[in-house]
C-alpha cells in the first residue's frame, strides 16, 4: 500500500519544490478514493494549473501543485498534504463532479488558508451557484484566467499579509468574482504564444514509461468550433479555436525531447482540424530534424489521405475519435455534425496508413432506445477499432443538453443534474460464456485489455437523464464491453 504523504514529499524533494509554499493549487480527484489506492491508468496533466503554477513560480511566489487524480489521493491524504504545506492561498480546479469532494476536503482540513480561490469550467458556467455550494470560497477566476492571474500575482507581491483589504482588492481584477460582489469585467485572453510552457515538475506522473520510450502530454490549441450538445468546451473557451504558432509549439517539444520524452499526447480538443497546420507541423519537425511519436484526438472530417500523409510523416501513431453513436438519428439529435458513413471512411483511411484507432461512445442520450444503443455496440465492432470506451451520457453545466433538460419541463431539478456518482460496468465471470471468459483471461494475461485497470472518468448523474434507469444503462455499458472486447476476432488483432 502506498504511503501517499511520503510519496508526495519525495516528489517535492526530487523536483526541488518548496515544503512551505505560498500557494497550493489542487486538481481534485474525480472519485473519492480509498487511502493507498494506486493509479491504475495514466491521466493527462492539469495543463491550466501547471501554467498558473509556472507563472507564480516565475513571479517569485513559491507554489506547489497537487494533482490528486494522477496519484489517486483520498480526501484524508489530500488534507494531510495541504495541512503539512500550510499555504496562505489554496486554489482548486473545479469541475461539476468534483465539487462534492472539494467540500469534503475543506471540512477535513485542520488549517484554513488565508485565501480560498477556485477556477475551471464549473465556476465559469455557474458563477453565483458555486459560491452557494462552497460558501467559504473567497473568489473565483472565470474562464481562461492567465491575464487575471498576472494581476493577482502583482497584488500578492505587493502585500505582506492576506487580509480582508487584500481580498477586496481582487474585485478590481477583470475576470475575478469576489464572494458577495458582482464581477467588474470579463478578463482578456492571452495570445497562446505568450503563455509560458508549463514546467514539467508540475506533472507528477510524467513522463511515464511506455513501450518504446517515455510519454507526456502537451497542448497546442484551445477551444472547439463544433456544436455538440453534450460538450461544455464552448462555455469555457468560446466557440472558436485558438492556436499556438508552430514555432512556439516545436520549441516546447524540443525541451521535452531533451528531458527524454519520446512520445507526445496532444490534449487538444481538435488537434487535426486545420490541414495547413498539419503540413506546417510536419515541415517544422523535418527542418529541425526532430523525430517523435504522437497521438491526439481527431474528428472525422480531418481525415483525408493528404492530411494522413502529413500526420504519419510527423510521427502520428494513434488517433482517438468521439464517435459517440452508431445511429445516424442519435448523432443528429446530439448535433454531432457527422454520420456513420463519415466514420467508416475515416477509420478505414487510418487503417490504410497504419494508424491505430480508439473511440469513445455514449449510451443513454435522451430519446435513445435500447435498439439504437445496440446499433452503437454493433457499429463499434464493425469498425475494427483498436480500442473502444463506452460511457453513460452526462449533462454538464454549460452544455446545450443541460440547458434543454432544465428548460423542457423535465422532472429533474437543477440539483439533480449536479448530483453525480462514479459507476463501473458490473461484469463477473458468470456473465460470460466459456469462450468470452477464455478471451478475457488471455487479454489480461497478455496485458492487452483489463477492465479494472483501464476505465476512467465513469461519472454520471445519480438520477438518469434517459428514459432508462442508471441500472439499466449500466447493464448496457457492461454488455458493450463484453461484446466489443471478449471475442476471438478482437484478440486475433494482436
Secondary structure, DSSP 4 states (H G I P E B T S, - for coil): ---HHHHHHHHHHHTT--SS-SEEEEE--SS-PPTT---SS-----HHHHHHHHHHHHTT--EEEEETTTTT--HHHHHHHHHHH--SEEEEE--GGGHHHHHHHHHH-SS--SEEEEESHHHHHSHHHHHHH-TT--EEE-SS-HHHHHHHHHHHHH-SS--HHHHHHGGGSTTEEETTS----PPP---GGGSPPPPGGG-TT-SEEETTEEEEEE--EE------TT--HHHHH-S--EE--HHHHHHHHHHHHHTT--EEEE--SSTTS-HHHHHHHHHHHHHTT---EEEEEE-GGG--HHHHHHHHHHTEEEEEEEEE-S-HHHHHHHT-S--HHHHHHHHHHHHHTT-EEEEEEEE--TT--HHHHHHHHHHHHHHT-SEEEEEE----TTSHHHHHHHHTT-S--HHHHT-EEE------GGGS-HHHHHHHHHHHHTTS--HHHH----EEESS-SSSS-HHHHHHHHHHHHHHHHSSHHHHTT-
